[in-house]
Amino acid sequence: MSDSSIEKHARVFAAPKTDSEGRQNLIGLSKDELISLLQEYQVPGFRAKQVWHWIYQRGVKSFDEMGNIPKDMKAFMNDRFSIGRPSVETEQKSKDGTIKWLLKLDDGQLVETVFIPEKTRGTLCISSQIGCTLTCKFCHTGTQPLVRNLGPHELLQQIMHARDVLNEWPSTAAKEGGRDFTNIVLMGMGEPLYNYENVAKAMKICMDDDGLCISKRRITLSTSGLVPLITRCGEELNVNLAISLHAVNDELRSDIMPINKKYPLKELMQACRDYPLDKKRRITFEYVMLKDINDRDEDAHQLVKLIGDIPAKINLIPFNEWPGSEFACSDRSRIEKFSKILRDKGMDAPIRKTRGDDILAACGQLKSASKRYKK
């Protein structure tokens, strides 16, 4: 897909800009955009900065909660703008503590967000699109047609909802430690780089010390391999990068991941080599273990050669089965041997622990009620 077709894709599948009552959501605007917008209504810049602080530092859900905003301004803001959250259609809790929310957006569309608690951190997996265009054969989400991109406000609302539930406001506490929710991964529904403009805008607000105050080192963007936008992401965001790899040659990867026909492995691996990384950071390669498909010893050896000198971590992911899938998960002994081959060659190759599979919240399982969506 060329740069122009990516831009066309973004326009065709654009998110609505107003809620059901016709009010513009201020979440997702940059600070300068917020100041400029409110100045059109003769609201002073310092008041706009106060509104920004209440939204992102304190996490309020209504203008009435803004203690230092004049009463008449609150009434004015309530009439024209919103700062609310999606409603919760369902909340499911796994036996391992994972929480999956099905969130209902302003236009009635649904999107899934997953929180995964661990001993030393808590990771929120957010979605970037409703549905997906990539049709990767092993992915449940890929069986659902793309409905539209999420707007910056809808990306941020997923994060803010999690903070609401976990009672983790103000944002400044993020630097003080002791949080349950510490990391963000863009690994939910959709391909983040097909929605790059909105993703980038939302992540810049996340990383802003006056915004949600989440370090770029705690944000990971996962992509199936849109080479031109990997480069742009590195230049503009420089968040952690995860590559959905899943095969070691073009023939297999093109079969199970059609995007490889556009951006083959040689181009993808070069983009990874060129991605700007600090000394202690690495690119994560996600590799789902598919029985008798990509799990042979020779695949492991070829994977080592493919990655070469790229600072890397290889996440071996036991395939999470879903209704109608044509694949099966590699046997545990096979996965362990695969991992050992990689480790013996000096690679970091942990086997990912499956989380939330009892509520279809595990990797590759997200798919929210597509029959209810209307284009």
N, C-alpha and C positions, 0 to 999 in steps of 0.2 A: 504494500500500500504506500503510495507516494505521500509527500507532505501535504499536497493539495487535497488528496482524497481523505487523509486523516482529518483535515480541517472540515471537509464536507461531512464526514461521519459525525463530527462533533456537533455540527449545526442540525443535521437531520434528527439526531437523537438527543437534542438539548433538553435540559430540565426546565420545568416551569419556574417563573421568577416570582410568582405571587401565590398566596395561600387561597383557600376556598372562599375567603371573604374579600379577596382582591388586595390584601395588604402585602407589601414587600417585606421579605425577611431580611433583617439587617445582618444576620449571621452569614459569614462568608465574604463580606466586604472587607477590603483592606482598610487600615486606619485612615489613609488619605481619602479613599473613596467614601468612607462614612462621614468624614469631615465635610467633604465637598457636597455630598447629598444633603446633609442637614443645613448647610449654609444656604442652599436654595430656598429654605423655609425660614431664613433669618435666625437659625440656631447658631450661637457662637461656637467657635472651634473648641474652646475649653469645655463646653457642655458635651460636644461630640466625644471628646476624649474621656469624659466621665462615663458616658454611655458605653464606650468601648471597654473601659475598666470593669464595669458591672457585668457585661456580657461574658468576657473571657477570664477575668481574674476572680470574680465572685460567683459566676455561673447562675445568675438570676434568670428566671423564666418569664418575668413580666416587668414592664416599666414601673409598675406600682411598687416594686421592691427596691427601686433605686433611691436610696435615702437622701442623697444630696441634689436630686433633680426637682425643680419647682413643680407644684401641683398642676398648673395649667399646661406645662410642657408634657407631663405624663399623659394627660388627657389627649393632647394633640398627637403624641407618639402612638398611643393605643389605637387611635382611629386610622392611622396610615401605615403603621409598621408592626412587625411581629418579631419575637425572639424566642419563640417556643420550641418545643421538641416534637418529634414524631410520637404518635400514640403507640402503645404496645399492643399488638395484636395477640401475640402469645409470648410467654417466657417459659423456657424449658431448662431444667437443671439436671445435669448428668450425675451419675453416681460418683464421678471423680471430681466434682466441683465445677466443671465447665458449665457456663450459662450461655444459652442461645436465645437471642431476642428476634422475633419477627416484628419489624417496625413498619407502621403504616404512615406513609408520607402524605403531604398536603393534598396531592392529587389522587389519593387512594391506592397508589402503587405500594408494593411491599418489598422490603429488603431485609436481609439477614445479617446480624452482627453477633460475634462470638467472643466471650471473655474466657481466657484460659489461665486459671491461677496456678502458680507454682511456688515452691518454698522461697526462692530468692527474688521472684519477680511475678508480675501478672501481665499477660499479653492480650491486647484487644485486636481481634481480626476484623477489619472493616471492609465493606464492599465499595466498589467504585462504579458499578453499573447494575442495572436491573436486567438480569440475563447476561448473555455473552454471545459474541460472534465467532469465537475461535473453534468450536466444535472438536476440542480434543477428545479422543475416543474414551479415555479413562475417567473423564471428569463429569460428574453429575450435573453441575451447573451448565456445562457445555451443551446439554440436551435441551436447554431452555432458550428460546430465541431472545435476542436482544430487544428490549422494550425501549430503553433510553439510558443516557448517561445520568449519573447523579451530579447535582450542582455542588459548588463548594460548601454551601450551607448544609446540604444533606450528608456530606462527608463529615463535617465538623459536628453535626448533630448526633451522629453515632457515638463519637468520642465523648461529647458532653452528656449524653444519656448515661453512658457507663459511669462517668464521674458522679452523676446524680444518684444512681443506684448504690454506688460504693461509698457515697458520702465523702468525696475527695475534692472538695473546694476549700480554700481558694487555690488558684493555680500556682501561686508562689511556693506552696508547700511541696511542689514537685522537686525542688532543689534541696529540700531538707531531709529527704528519705522517709522511710516508714510507710510508703504507699503500697496498697494492694495492686493498683493499676500503674504499671511503669512503662510499658512498651506498646508500640503500635505496629501492626503488620498489614500492609495492603495486599491481602491474600484471600479476600472474600470473593463474592460474586463479581465477575467481570475482569477485564484486562485494564489495569490502571493507565497504561500508556496510550490506550485508545481514548482516554478521557484526560489527557495530560494537563490541559490548561486548568481545568477545575481541580484536579488533584494537586497540581503545583500551588495554586492559590490557597487551597485549604492547608497544605503542609507548611507553607510559609507562615500562616497564622499560628499553626501548632508550634513552630520553632521560635516564634517571636517571644522574647522575654516578657513583653507586655501583653502577649496573647496567652495561649495555653501552656507555654513554657515547657515544651517537651523537646529535648535535645535531638538533633539529627542522628546521633548515635543510637537513639532508642526508637528510630523509625526505619522500617524495612519495606521497600517496595519490591513486589514480586512481579516479574514479567515473563511472558512466554517467548519474548525475543524480538521486539520491535527495535531493530538496530539503530535507526536514526534518532529515536527518542530516548534510547539508553544514553547516548552521548549527551543529549540536551539535559536529561535528568542529572547526569553527573556534573555538568557545568553549572546548573541553576539551583539544584537542591542538595546534591551530594549526600543524600540519605544512604543507608545501607541498601545494597542491591542483592536480590535473590533471583536466580534464573531457574525457571521450570525447564529442566533439561530432558531427563527421562529416556534418552537414547544416545548412543555413541556414534551413530552413522546417519547420514542424510536419508537413506532409504527407509529405515525404520521410523526415524523422527518425522519425516514427511507423511508417513502413513498414519501415525497416531496423533501427530500435531501438524495439521495442514499449514500453519504459519511458516513452517520450515521451508516450504517451497518458495516463499518470498524472501526469507532471510535465512539462508543455509548456515550450517554450523561454522564454517570458516569465517563468515562475516560476524556471526554472533560471538565467537570466541575472541576475535580481534577487538570488538567493542568492549568486551570484558577486560581485556588487557589494557585498554586505553582508559578505563573508568578510573577517576581520581580517588585514591584511597590513602588515608593516613597509615602510618607504619603498622599500627596494631589492628587495623580493620581488614576484613576479608570479604570476598564475594561468596555468597552461599549458593550452591548448586543443589536444587531439589531433584531427587531421583526416586520416582515411585517404583516399587518392586513388583513387577508383573510376571507371574509364573510362566516360565518357558518362552518369554518374550524378550526380556532385556536383562536377565539375571544370571547369565552364564559366567564362568570364570573369565573367558576371553573378553566379555563385555567389561568386566572390572578392569582388566589390564588395558583395554582400549580407553577406558575412562581416564585412567592415569595419564596416558599419552595425550588425550584431548585437552585436559586441563593444563598440563605442562607446568609452566612456572607462574601461573596465576595464583596469587595469595587466596586460598580457597578453603572452604568447609563444604563437605558433601553430606547433605542430609538424606539418609536412606529412609524412605517412607513406605512402610507396609501398606499395600493397596487396601483402601477402605471400600468394601463392596457396597453396592447400592442396587436397588431393584432394576433389572433389565440390563445390567452390565455384562459385557462379553468377556471380561477378564476375571482372573482369580489372583489372590495374593501369593507371592512366593512363600515356600515353606520357611519356617523360622530358621532352620539349620542352614538353608541356602542363603538367606539374608545375612546371617552371621558369618558365613564363609566369604561372601562378597565383601562384607565390611573388613574382614581380616586381610584380604588381599590388598585392599586400599591402604589399610593401616600399615601393613608391612612395607609398602612403598612410600611411607612417610606422610600419607594423607590423613587429615582429620575426617573421620567418616562415622559419626554416631548414627545409631538406629533410632529414629524418632519414635517416642512413645505415643501410641494412639490415644487421643483425648476426645471425649464427647461422642464416640461412635454410637452409643446407645440412643442419642437424640439426633443422629445424622448431622453432627456438628464438626466431624473430623475433616481432615484435608481432602478436598475433592468431592465432598458430599453435599455442599450447600446448594439448595435449589428450593426456592420458595414459591409454592402454589402458582405456577405459571398460568394455569387455566383461568385464574382470577384476574389476570392482567388484561388491560385493554389498551391498545395503541391509540 
